[in-house]
């Protein structure tokens, strides 16, 4: 697949007087995994929030499926087919697993929502075992799978993922990256912000590196993964950067 599904053009977003992202441009093609890496405070989460409609840019455009969605409300962005798995998951702890999933499918018809629920329980078997469990009782790995499943319940054309492995034990990090690969195998398009740079570069198709609100490096993920200078200069000499 070669068609661009997302095109971010010259995007600028402020937090008060602070310009958090500056003239950022990137593209994501249908069926790709594209990752966004960089040090803390680089503007990665701000970029995802702007694309998802949680923040309004002061300049630039966000084009999704050939439509200019700049400044759209989060609900309208969601209904257009773009769904966000937020940092720290933000699931409803007092709701059961089933209720969390059904909330994620609120944009769908009742019949389609039930079909999507069955699909999510096939994709995430651990959730099927805990449908009646309050989400607040889930482990970190289970909660992350629920957050991803809830986002997929809107049947999006593209999924934004913000730090999916953050705070997880190594064995659960493996689960998350296996899920990312499984999602690509099912034809999903992903834009992933990830603190474990080396791991996400190993599974992504292309990568963008942000620093101080700007894109400073871009290219094929396989090429960037082998560049020691990249990690030394922009990622603190380590494969892990938040």
Backbone as CSV, one residue per row, in Angstrom:
resi,resn,N_x,N_y,N_z,CA_x,CA_y,CA_z,C_x,C_y,C_z
1,UNK,0.832,-1.193,0.000,0.000,0.000,0.000,0.870,1.247,0.000
2,UNK,0.493,2.226,-0.802,1.343,3.409,-0.910,0.567,4.696,-0.641
3,UNK,-0.732,4.630,-0.547,-1.526,5.835,-0.356,-1.294,6.426,1.031
4,UNK,-1.105,7.742,1.077,-0.951,8.423,2.366,-2.303,8.506,3.051
5,UNK,-2.366,8.053,4.292,-3.604,8.145,5.058,-3.556,9.350,5.995
6,UNK,-2.350,9.731,6.422,-2.170,10.902,7.298,-1.060,11.772,6.745
7,UNK,-1.328,13.074,6.695,-0.327,14.040,6.257,-0.366,15.226,7.208
8,UNK,0.692,15.395,7.981,0.831,16.527,8.900,1.730,17.553,8.233
9,UNK,1.232,18.777,8.098,1.936,19.799,7.333,2.236,21.030,8.182
10,UNK,3.523,21.313,8.376,3.971,22.560,9.002,3.235,22.848,10.309
11,UNK,3.100,21.840,11.142,2.269,21.954,12.344,3.004,22.663,13.475
12,UNK,2.307,23.637,14.084,2.816,24.361,15.252,1.741,24.347,16.328
13,UNK,2.120,23.945,17.539,1.179,23.916,18.656,1.834,24.527,19.883
14,UNK,1.062,25.325,20.620,1.584,26.001,21.808,0.901,25.504,23.077
15,UNK,1.653,25.514,24.168,1.113,25.424,25.515,1.304,26.803,26.139
16,UNK,0.259,27.618,26.141,0.415,28.981,26.610,1.392,29.721,25.723
17,UNK,2.458,30.238,26.310,3.454,30.976,25.528,4.546,30.075,24.967
18,UNK,4.487,28.782,25.312,5.535,27.852,24.882,5.128,27.181,23.579
19,UNK,5.975,27.264,22.584,5.712,26.575,21.326,6.250,25.150,21.450
20,UNK,5.350,24.191,21.645,5.734,22.819,21.954,6.161,22.038,20.729
21,UNK,5.527,22.283,19.593,5.981,21.673,18.349,6.095,22.759,17.282
22,UNK,7.124,22.610,16.435,7.490,23.686,15.525,7.660,23.163,14.096
23,UNK,6.776,23.588,13.239,6.866,23.277,11.815,7.071,21.787,11.560
24,UNK,6.294,20.980,12.231,6.428,19.530,12.099,5.657,19.040,10.877
25,UNK,6.307,18.195,10.112,5.656,17.549,8.982,5.982,16.068,8.974
26,UNK,4.966,15.253,8.748,5.195,13.812,8.610,4.049,13.193,7.828
27,UNK,4.298,12.015,7.320,3.270,11.276,6.604,3.221,9.839,7.115
28,UNK,2.055,9.236,6.998,1.873,7.817,7.292,1.076,7.222,6.139
29,UNK,1.577,6.144,5.578,0.896,5.465,4.485,0.041,4.322,5.029
30,UNK,-1.003,4.004,4.314,-1.902,2.940,4.733,-1.142,1.629,4.896
31,UNK,-1.369,0.959,6.025,-0.738,-0.321,6.298,0.624,-0.241,6.941
32,UNK,1.130,0.961,7.200,2.455,1.137,7.800,2.402,1.170,9.325
33,UNK,3.542,0.828,9.926,3.843,1.232,11.299,4.896,2.324,11.207
34,UNK,4.540,3.509,11.666,5.483,4.626,11.723,5.696,4.967,13.187
35,UNK,6.946,5.124,13.589,7.218,5.448,14.989,7.786,6.849,15.120
36,UNK,7.554,7.400,16.299,8.006,8.743,16.651,8.790,8.608,17.945
37,UNK,10.096,8.877,17.888,10.955,8.708,19.049,11.699,10.002,19.337
38,UNK,12.272,10.077,20.536,13.004,11.271,20.941,13.034,11.388,22.444
39,UNK,13.818,12.327,22.969,13.955,12.472,24.419,12.698,13.048,25.059
40,UNK,12.661,13.019,26.393,11.573,13.644,27.144,11.435,15.113,26.742
41,UNK,10.189,15.563,26.605,9.953,16.962,26.292,10.154,17.328,24.839
42,UNK,10.295,16.328,23.978,10.558,16.614,22.563,9.316,17.096,21.823
43,UNK,8.128,16.809,22.374,6.895,17.225,21.724,6.106,16.086,21.096
44,UNK,6.509,14.856,21.377,5.886,13.692,20.734,4.421,13.537,21.139
45,UNK,4.158,13.588,22.441,2.781,13.455,22.923,1.934,14.637,22.470
46,UNK,2.517,15.827,22.443,1.806,17.007,21.957,1.389,16.829,20.505
47,UNK,2.263,16.240,19.711,1.947,16.013,18.307,0.756,15.062,18.171
48,UNK,0.779,13.945,18.905,-0.343,13.009,18.845,-1.634,13.677,19.316
49,UNK,-1.549,14.459,20.384,-2.739,15.132,20.916,-3.311,16.112,19.903
50,UNK,-2.448,16.769,19.146,-2.914,17.709,18.132,-3.593,16.973,16.985
51,UNK,-3.001,15.880,16.547,-3.597,15.084,15.478,-4.960,14.543,15.909
52,UNK,-5.068,14.136,17.182,-6.303,13.540,17.689,-7.376,14.567,18.046
53,UNK,-7.053,15.855,17.946,-8.036,16.894,18.211,-8.096,17.357,19.653
54,UNK,-7.182,16.867,20.488,-7.168,17.270,21.896,-6.542,18.647,22.083
55,UNK,-5.708,19.047,21.143,-5.099,20.372,21.139,-5.288,20.990,19.757
56,UNK,-5.430,22.294,19.708,-5.570,22.994,18.431,-4.247,23.642,18.044
57,UNK,-3.788,23.426,16.829,-2.544,24.056,16.395,-2.744,25.546,16.123
58,UNK,-1.662,26.281,16.198,-1.720,27.701,15.842,-1.350,27.907,14.382
59,UNK,-0.796,26.877,13.774,-0.395,26.960,12.377,-0.273,25.549,11.827
60,UNK,-0.521,25.393,10.540,-0.347,24.107,9.891,-1.644,23.339,9.730
61,UNK,-1.530,22.148,9.123,-2.711,21.347,8.821,-2.495,19.890,9.198
62,UNK,-3.607,19.226,9.518,-3.641,17.781,9.669,-4.637,17.251,8.641
63,UNK,-4.156,16.455,7.716,-5.002,15.894,6.657,-5.088,14.390,6.871
64,UNK,-6.306,13.893,7.012,-6.528,12.465,7.255,-7.535,11.938,6.237
65,UNK,-7.147,10.880,5.550,-8.005,10.329,4.493,-8.458,11.408,3.513
66,UNK,-7.502,12.274,3.150,-7.716,13.339,2.162,-8.659,14.440,2.650
67,UNK,-8.958,14.478,3.958,-9.787,15.539,4.519,-8.972,16.368,5.507
68,UNK,-9.129,17.667,5.435,-8.473,18.554,6.389,-9.248,18.497,7.702
69,UNK,-8.647,17.865,8.733,-9.326,17.710,10.025,-8.748,18.652,11.078
70,UNK,-7.984,19.630,10.650,-7.358,20.574,11.578,-8.423,21.268,12.434
71,UNK,-8.252,21.214,13.749,-9.173,21.893,14.648,-10.464,21.149,14.925
72,UNK,-10.639,19.965,14.356,-11.844,19.194,14.650,-11.857,18.777,16.115
73,UNK,-13.045,18.587,16.671,-13.175,18.098,18.042,-12.697,16.660,18.119
74,UNK,-12.256,16.185,19.315,-11.835,14.788,19.451,-12.907,13.793,19.013
75,UNK,-14.168,14.095,19.314,-15.244,13.192,18.930,-15.365,13.105,17.412
76,UNK,-15.253,14.234,16.744,-15.361,14.237,15.286,-14.170,13.531,14.653
77,UNK,-12.974,13.728,15.228,-11.783,13.025,14.736,-11.970,11.522,14.890
78,UNK,-12.480,11.097,16.043,-12.727,9.673,16.287,-13.698,9.106,15.261
79,UNK,-14.769,9.827,15.011,-15.776,9.346,14.065,-15.257,9.341,12.625
80,UNK,-14.193,10.099,12.363,-13.606,10.097,11.029,-12.741,8.861,10.784
81,UNK,-12.429,8.128,11.868,-11.659,6.892,11.717,-10.263,6.924,12.304
82,UNK,-9.996,7.889,13.191,-8.675,8.043,13.799,-8.827,7.904,15.310
83,UNK,-8.187,6.899,15.902,-8.386,6.603,17.322,-7.062,6.639,18.071
84,UNK,-7.090,7.135,19.306,-5.894,7.315,20.137,-5.906,6.374,21.327
85,UNK,-4.776,5.661,21.529,-4.520,4.941,22.779,-3.635,5.863,23.614
86,UNK,-4.190,6.526,24.626,-3.429,7.580,25.314,-2.358,7.029,26.247
87,UNK,-1.399,7.874,26.550,-0.406,7.549,27.566,-1.113,7.295,28.899
88,UNK,-0.593,6.337,29.668,-1.163,5.961,30.968,-2.562,5.338,30.831
89,UNK,-2.944,4.951,29.624,-4.120,4.114,29.325,-5.447,4.801,29.542
90,UNK,-5.662,5.392,30.698,-6.888,6.157,30.997,-8.164,5.335,30.787
91,UNK,-8.131,4.106,31.236,-9.343,3.299,31.221,-10.205,3.675,32.425
92,UNK,-11.468,3.258,32.407,-12.395,3.565,33.496,-12.316,2.459,34.545
93,UNK,-11.646,2.762,35.660,-11.361,1.744,36.662,-12.584,1.133,37.304
94,UNK,-13.670,1.895,37.425,-14.883,1.385,38.060,-15.788,0.637,37.086
95,UNK,-15.492,0.730,35.800,-16.248,-0.007,34.781,-15.631,-1.390,34.612
96,UNK,-16.442,-2.361,34.255,-15.906,-3.678,33.932,-15.161,-3.624,32.601
97,UNK,-14.426,-4.698,32.344,-13.735,-4.792,31.055,-14.740,-4.678,29.911
98,UNK,-15.852,-5.379,30.017,-16.872,-5.322,28.965,-17.393,-3.900,28.784
99,UNK,-17.673,-3.215,29.886,-18.208,-1.856,29.800,-17.204,-0.907,29.169
100,UNK,-15.923,-1.055,29.503,-14.890,-0.230,28.878,-14.853,-0.438,27.370
101,UNK,-14.924,-1.681,26.951,-14.895,-1.973,25.524,-16.115,-1.401,24.814
102,UNK,-17.281,-1.554,25.420,-18.502,-1.055,24.785,-18.498,0.468,24.689
103,UNK,-17.922,1.143,25.684,-17.783,2.596,25.612,-16.926,2.984,24.403
104,UNK,-15.878,2.201,24.150,-15.030,2.477,22.996,-15.757,2.328,21.672
105,UNK,-16.820,1.530,21.669,-17.576,1.314,20.439,-18.812,2.167,20.323
106,UNK,-18.873,3.256,21.059,-20.084,4.085,21.090,-20.418,4.687,19.724
107,UNK,-19.425,4.803,18.845,-19.676,5.373,17.523,-20.280,4.354,16.555
108,UNK,-20.363,3.101,16.973,-20.832,2.033,16.094,-22.288,1.670,16.388
109,UNK,-22.940,1.050,15.423,-24.298,0.555,15.649,-24.253,-0.575,16.669
110,UNK,-25.356,-0.820,17.411,-25.364,-1.893,18.421,-24.929,-3.243,17.868
111,UNK,-25.403,-3.598,16.682,-25.040,-4.890,16.101,-23.559,-4.956,15.765
112,UNK,-23.038,-3.881,15.145,-21.622,-3.859,14.789,-20.749,-3.827,16.039
113,UNK,-21.220,-3.156,17.070,-20.455,-3.082,18.309,-20.284,-4.469,18.936
114,UNK,-21.321,-5.282,18.894,-21.224,-6.642,19.424,-20.253,-7.476,18.590
115,UNK,-20.280,-7.287,17.280,-19.328,-7.999,16.417,-17.896,-7.577,16.713
116,UNK,-17.702,-6.277,16.921,-16.372,-5.779,17.269,-15.922,-6.304,18.626
117,UNK,-16.855,-6.413,19.561,-16.525,-6.956,20.877,-16.008,-8.386,20.743
118,UNK,-16.678,-9.193,19.936,-16.219,-10.572,19.707,-14.822,-10.578,19.097
119,UNK,-14.580,-9.646,18.178,-13.263,-9.549,17.535,-12.190,-9.195,18.552
120,UNK,-12.488,-8.263,19.461,-11.513,-7.859,20.463,-11.202,-9.002,21.438
121,UNK,-12.192,-9.793,21.756,-11.975,-10.898,22.691,-11.173,-12.025,22.053
122,UNK,-11.232,-12.103,20.722,-10.376,-13.047,20.004,-8.948,-12.525,19.950
123,UNK,-8.810,-11.228,19.720,-7.486,-10.605,19.632,-6.802,-10.542,20.986
124,UNK,-7.594,-10.350,22.048,-7.058,-10.226,23.413,-7.710,-11.283,24.314
125,UNK,-7.254,-12.533,24.253,-7.894,-13.610,25.031,-7.932,-13.340,26.529
126,UNK,-6.934,-12.617,27.048,-6.912,-12.356,28.491,-8.111,-11.520,28.913
127,UNK,-8.610,-10.679,28.029,-9.769,-9.853,28.359,-11.045,-10.683,28.403
128,UNK,-11.108,-11.709,27.598,-12.287,-12.574,27.580,-12.485,-13.249,28.926
129,UNK,-11.371,-13.547,29.589,-11.422,-14.208,30.897,-11.847,-13.248,32.007
130,UNK,-11.824,-11.934,31.724,-12.057,-10.950,32.776,-13.127,-9.937,32.401
131,UNK,-14.076,-10.365,31.593,-15.092,-9.436,31.101,-15.851,-8.742,32.220
132,UNK,-16.099,-9.444,33.316,-16.889,-8.879,34.411,-16.041,-8.254,35.498
133,UNK,-14.733,-8.212,35.296,-13.816,-7.665,36.292,-13.725,-6.147,36.145
134,UNK,-13.835,-5.402,37.249,-13.588,-3.959,37.156,-12.190,-3.689,36.616
135,UNK,-12.070,-2.758,35.699,-10.788,-2.521,35.037,-9.696,-2.085,36.009
136,UNK,-10.098,-1.510,37.134,-9.116,-1.085,38.123,-8.354,-2.218,38.767
137,UNK,-8.835,-3.444,38.592,-8.179,-4.609,39.170,-7.254,-5.311,38.189
138,UNK,-7.135,-4.805,36.992,-6.277,-5.438,35.993,-4.808,-5.134,36.259
139,UNK,-3.945,-6.026,35.802,-2.508,-5.752,35.838,-2.170,-4.710,34.781
140,UNK,-0.933,-4.217,34.829,-0.532,-3.208,33.858,-0.637,-3.698,32.429
141,UNK,-0.200,-4.922,32.187,-0.273,-5.470,30.844,-1.695,-5.691,30.383
142,UNK,-2.549,-6.165,31.283,-3.957,-6.356,30.945,-4.634,-5.021,30.658
143,UNK,-4.298,-4.020,31.476,-4.899,-2.692,31.281,-4.470,-2.087,29.947
144,UNK,-3.226,-2.320,29.548,-2.772,-1.797,28.263,-3.497,-2.488,27.115
145,UNK,-3.710,-3.790,27.226,-4.465,-4.504,26.195,-5.903,-3.991,26.138
146,UNK,-6.473,-3.679,27.294,-7.827,-3.118,27.318,-7.859,-1.751,26.651
147,UNK,-6.846,-0.928,26.908,-6.793,0.407,26.295,-6.706,0.305,24.775
148,UNK,-5.908,-0.645,24.285,-5.793,-0.834,22.842,-7.104,-1.369,22.276
149,UNK,-7.689,-2.366,22.978,-8.953,-2.929,22.528,-10.068,-1.898,22.505
150,UNK,-10.108,-1.037,23.514,-11.134,0.005,23.563,-10.996,0.952,22.366
151,UNK,-9.748,1.314,22.019,-9.533,2.189,20.866,-9.946,1.505,19.570
152,UNK,-9.709,0.213,19.474,-10.068,-0.519,18.262,-11.573,-0.722,18.132
153,UNK,-12.304,-0.576,19.230,-13.757,-0.755,19.188,-14.447,0.306,18.337
154,UNK,-13.761,1.397,18.024,-14.340,2.405,17.125,-14.112,2.037,15.660
155,UNK,-13.456,0.879,15.445,-13.160,0.394,14.090,-12.407,1.444,13.272
156,UNK,-11.282,1.934,13.808,-10.581,3.045,13.146,-9.824,2.606,11.902
157,UNK,-9.602,3.565,11.008,-8.713,3.345,9.872,-7.252,3.444,10.291
158,UNK,-7.018,4.180,11.377,-5.648,4.382,11.851,-5.653,4.506,13.364
159,UNK,-4.598,3.953,13.983,-4.470,3.971,15.432,-3.236,4.778,15.833
160,UNK,-3.433,5.729,16.749,-2.338,6.467,17.368,-2.064,5.824,18.728
161,UNK,-0.812,5.508,19.013,-0.462,4.873,20.289,0.604,5.703,20.983
162,UNK,0.319,6.113,22.219,1.236,6.962,22.977,1.861,6.161,24.112
163,UNK,3.144,5.826,23.953,3.932,5.105,24.953,3.259,3.794,25.394
164,UNK,3.002,2.865,24.489,2.289,1.647,24.877,3.031,0.739,25.840
165,UNK,4.372,0.817,25.898,5.108,-0.074,26.809,5.532,0.612,28.100
166,UNK,5.139,1.872,28.283,5.604,2.643,29.438,5.173,2.003,30.753
167,UNK,6.134,1.781,31.642,5.841,1.278,32.979,5.583,-0.203,33.072
168,UNK,5.762,-0.942,31.989,5.481,-2.374,32.009,6.749,-3.180,32.272
169,UNK,6.565,-4.333,32.922,7.665,-5.269,33.118,8.128,-5.805,31.768
170,UNK,9.398,-6.238,31.659,9.928,-6.693,30.366,9.076,-7.745,29.674
171,UNK,8.544,-8.691,30.411,7.731,-9.738,29.777,6.461,-9.152,29.176
172,UNK,5.920,-8.113,29.807,4.714,-7.469,29.284,5.031,-6.535,28.119
173,UNK,6.246,-5.997,28.120,6.687,-5.216,26.957,6.683,-6.108,25.719
174,UNK,7.128,-7.358,25.886,7.103,-8.310,24.776,5.681,-8.524,24.273
175,UNK,4.734,-8.610,25.207,3.330,-8.795,24.824,2.848,-7.623,23.982
176,UNK,3.179,-6.407,24.408,2.738,-5.212,23.689,3.312,-5.179,22.276
177,UNK,4.596,-5.492,22.120,5.188,-5.450,20.787,4.673,-6.584,19.907
178,UNK,4.353,-7.716,20.504,3.703,-8.782,19.734,2.339,-8.313,19.225
179,UNK,1.630,-7.562,20.057,0.326,-7.031,19.650,0.464,-6.024,18.507
180,UNK,1.483,-5.190,18.585,1.710,-4.210,17.519,1.935,-4.924,16.189
181,UNK,2.736,-5.983,16.215,2.964,-6.751,14.990,1.687,-7.433,14.518
182,UNK,0.906,-7.941,15.455,-0.347,-8.602,15.097,-1.307,-7.603,14.449
183,UNK,-1.339,-6.384,14.970,-2.201,-5.357,14.389,-1.778,-5.024,12.964
184,UNK,-0.467,-4.953,12.732,-0.005,-4.697,11.359,-0.400,-5.855,10.443
185,UNK,-0.289,-7.083,10.960,-0.631,-8.251,10.146,-2.110,-8.264,9.758
186,UNK,-2.947,-7.615,10.568,-4.372,-7.539,10.243,-4.699,-6.313,9.391
187,UNK,-3.651,-5.594,8.951,-3.844,-4.476,8.037,-4.015,-3.126,8.695
188,UNK,-3.791,-3.030,10.010,-3.939,-1.752,10.699,-2.799,-0.805,10.359
189,UNK,-3.093,0.473,10.386,-2.103,1.530,10.203,-1.838,2.165,11.556
190,UNK,-0.559,2.299,11.929,-0.207,2.752,13.273,0.814,3.888,13.228
191,UNK,0.595,4.887,14.094,1.603,5.891,14.410,1.867,5.774,15.903
192,UNK,3.095,5.386,16.257,3.405,4.998,17.638,4.490,5.893,18.219
193,UNK,4.186,6.526,19.337,5.196,7.179,20.167,5.663,6.143,21.185
194,UNK,6.975,5.936,21.267,7.464,4.848,22.122,8.804,5.203,22.751
195,UNK,8.909,4.960,24.075,10.138,5.275,24.794,11.231,4.239,24.573
196,UNK,10.854,3.025,24.190,11.831,1.981,23.915,12.193,2.059,22.429
197,UNK,13.131,2.954,22.125,13.420,3.280,20.733,13.894,2.069,19.937
198,UNK,14.801,1.281,20.513,15.336,0.160,19.752,14.257,-0.861,19.422
199,UNK,13.366,-1.145,20.361,12.323,-2.128,20.118,11.339,-1.667,19.044
200,UNK,10.949,-0.403,19.099,9.972,0.062,18.108,10.624,0.190,16.736
201,UNK,11.905,0.535,16.671,12.587,0.587,15.378,12.679,-0.798,14.746
202,UNK,12.719,-1.829,15.575,12.800,-3.201,15.069,11.505,-3.653,14.394
203,UNK,10.378,-3.027,14.744,9.097,-3.473,14.182,8.469,-2.445,13.235
204,UNK,8.946,-1.205,13.275,8.347,-0.145,12.455,8.866,-0.188,11.019
205,UNK,8.105,0.437,10.124,8.537,0.594,8.735,9.377,1.857,8.564
206,UNK,8.896,2.953,9.131,9.616,4.217,9.050,9.617,4.891,10.415
207,UNK,10.532,5.858,10.578,10.675,6.513,11.872,10.957,7.997,11.707
208,UNK,10.472,8.753,12.691,10.793,10.174,12.819,11.378,10.385,14.215
209,UNK,12.432,11.172,14.282,13.050,11.526,15.566,12.751,12.988,15.852
210,UNK,12.193,13.260,17.043,11.893,14.634,17.447,12.846,15.096,18.534
211,UNK,13.142,16.372,18.482,13.928,17.012,19.537,13.535,18.473,19.588
212,UNK,13.256,18.979,20.777,12.900,20.386,20.981,11.776,20.836,20.065
213,UNK,10.785,19.953,19.895,9.602,20.309,19.131,9.720,20.183,17.637
214,UNK,10.861,19.691,17.139,11.083,19.601,15.700,11.413,18.168,15.286
215,UNK,11.117,17.838,14.033,11.610,16.604,13.433,13.050,16.850,13.010
216,UNK,13.987,16.064,13.556,15.397,16.289,13.247,15.996,15.183,12.375
217,UNK,15.367,14.003,12.396,15.830,12.887,11.566,14.605,12.100,11.130
218,UNK,14.631,11.585,9.918,13.580,10.684,9.463,14.176,9.685,8.495
219,UNK,13.521,8.526,8.373,14.020,7.530,7.437,13.444,6.164,7.719
220,UNK,13.928,5.183,6.971,13.505,3.806,7.192,13.940,3.365,8.582
221,UNK,13.045,2.713,9.302,13.355,2.303,10.673,14.556,1.370,10.715
222,UNK,14.666,0.484,9.744,15.778,-0.472,9.732,17.122,0.243,9.591
223,UNK,17.143,1.347,8.865,18.386,2.106,8.710,18.725,2.883,9.978
224,UNK,17.712,3.516,10.574,17.967,4.305,11.786,18.365,3.417,12.961
225,UNK,17.858,2.176,12.990,18.158,1.278,14.109,19.647,0.978,14.220
226,UNK,20.368,1.053,13.105,21.787,0.738,13.127,22.698,1.937,13.292
227,UNK,22.124,3.109,13.506,22.931,4.326,13.602,23.252,4.658,15.062
228,UNK,24.472,4.335,15.472,24.884,4.642,16.844,24.899,6.136,17.103
229,UNK,25.233,6.924,16.084,25.275,8.372,16.259,23.894,8.929,16.586
230,UNK,22.852,8.273,16.079,21.486,8.708,16.358,21.189,8.602,17.842
231,UNK,21.536,7.457,18.426,21.277,7.251,19.846,22.169,8.140,20.708
232,UNK,23.414,8.314,20.304,24.327,9.143,21.083,23.884,10.618,21.072
233,UNK,23.421,11.089,19.921,23.112,12.503,19.768,21.736,12.867,20.277
234,UNK,20.737,12.012,19.974,19.352,12.392,20.254,18.673,11.572,21.334
235,UNK,19.238,10.411,21.662,18.557,9.526,22.606,19.408,9.183,23.815
236,UNK,20.395,10.005,24.093,21.188,9.826,25.288,22.053,8.589,25.317
237,UNK,22.388,8.058,24.133,23.261,6.894,24.072,22.589,5.592,24.416
238,UNK,21.264,5.595,24.506,20.535,4.382,24.880,19.410,4.131,23.900
239,UNK,18.974,2.883,23.838,17.843,2.532,23.015,16.518,2.863,23.657
240,UNK,16.544,3.414,24.864,15.315,3.753,25.566,15.282,5.240,25.811
241,UNK,14.245,5.904,25.304,14.051,7.342,25.535,12.580,7.611,25.615
242,UNK,12.157,8.354,26.604,10.732,8.622,26.776,10.262,9.712,25.850
